[in-house]
């Protein structure tokens, strides 16, 4: 059974940092594109970051560019999201996602990913 389990969320003050982890199990994800998405209260889920399986190219949404870094450790079947300079507007449930199909950035950024975790809550206080 394929599972993605996020961890590392919590309460942090504005300007602080957090590192989210997403542990994948059920099969190897080394040839999957891995992404992070978030959903703030009362808002739709939005793309945050994506890392490809080959060459580990990274893509970010404009609101997080320069503050968040996505990375992966294929040996551990884990993807990370290092978040710095956090703002109250970063408050959201953060979801990990995976997709083994050929890269389709537009579709994937729109949430068209095969596998999803259940999310971890990040709360940034002002």
C-alpha positions in Angstrom: 0.0 0.0 0.0 1.4 3.3 -1.1 1.6 5.9 1.7 2.9 9.4 2.0 3.2 10.6 5.6 4.0 14.3 6.4 5.6 15.4 9.6 7.3 18.5 11.1 4.4 20.9 11.2 3.7 23.0 14.2 3.4 26.5 15.7 6.2 29.0 14.9 6.5 32.7 15.2 6.8 34.9 12.1 10.3 35.0 10.9 11.0 31.5 12.1 11.8 28.3 10.3 10.4 24.8 10.0 11.4 21.7 8.1 8.7 19.4 6.8 9.4 15.8 5.9 7.4 13.4 3.8 8.2 9.7 4.1 7.0 7.6 1.3 6.4 3.9 1.6 4.9 1.0 -0.3 7.3 1.2 -3.2 10.4 3.2 -4.2 9.7 6.8 -5.2 13.1 7.6 -6.6 11.6 7.9 -10.1 8.6 10.1 -9.0 8.3 13.8 -9.1 7.5 15.0 -5.6 5.6 18.1 -4.6 4.3 20.1 -1.7 1.0 21.9 -1.7 -0.9 23.8 1.0 -4.4 24.7 1.9 -5.1 27.7 4.1 -8.4 28.0 6.0 -11.2 29.0 3.7 -9.0 28.8 0.6 -8.3 26.3 -2.2 -5.3 24.1 -2.2 -2.3 25.7 -3.9 1.0 24.6 -5.3 4.1 25.3 -3.2 7.1 23.4 -4.7 8.0 20.4 -6.8 11.2 18.5 -7.4 11.7 16.2 -10.4 13.1 12.7 -10.1 15.8 13.2 -12.8 18.3 16.0 -12.3 16.3 17.1 -9.3 15.0 20.3 -10.9 13.0 22.4 -8.6 10.0 24.7 -9.1 8.4 27.1 -6.6 5.3 29.2 -6.4 6.0 33.0 -6.3 4.9 33.5 -2.7 7.5 31.1 -1.4 10.4 31.5 -3.9 13.6 32.5 -2.1 12.2 31.4 1.3 11.4 27.7 0.9 13.7 24.9 -0.4 12.5 21.5 -1.6 14.9 18.6 -1.5 14.8 14.8 -1.6 16.7 11.8 -0.3 16.0 8.9 -2.5 17.8 6.5 -0.3 15.3 7.3 2.5 12.3 7.7 0.2 11.8 11.1 1.7 11.2 14.6 0.5 11.7 17.7 2.6 10.5 21.3 2.6 12.8 23.7 4.4 10.8 26.8 5.2 12.4 30.0 6.4 11.3 33.6 7.0 7.8 32.3 7.7 4.9 34.7 7.5 1.4 34.4 9.0 0.1 33.9 5.4 2.1 30.7 5.3 -0.4 29.2 7.8 -1.9 26.2 6.1 -2.1 22.4 6.0 0.8 21.3 4.0 0.4 18.2 1.8 3.0 16.0 0.1 2.3 14.5 -3.3 4.0 12.1 -5.7 3.6 11.2 -9.4 5.6 8.8 -11.4 4.3 9.8 -14.8 6.3 12.0 -17.3 6.6 15.6 -16.1 3.6 17.7 -16.9 4.3 20.8 -14.9 1.0 22.6 -15.5 -1.1 19.6 -14.6 1.0 18.8 -11.5 1.0 22.4 -10.3 -2.7 22.3 -10.6 -2.8 19.4 -8.2 -2.9 16.5 -10.8 -0.6 14.2 -8.7 -1.2 10.5 -8.2 -0.5 10.1 -4.5 -1.2 12.4 -1.6 -0.5 12.5 2.1 -3.0 13.5 4.7 -1.2 16.8 5.5 0.6 18.5 8.4 -0.5 21.8 9.9 1.8 24.8 10.0 0.7 27.8 12.0 2.7 31.0 11.9 1.9 33.5 14.6 2.4 37.2 14.1 
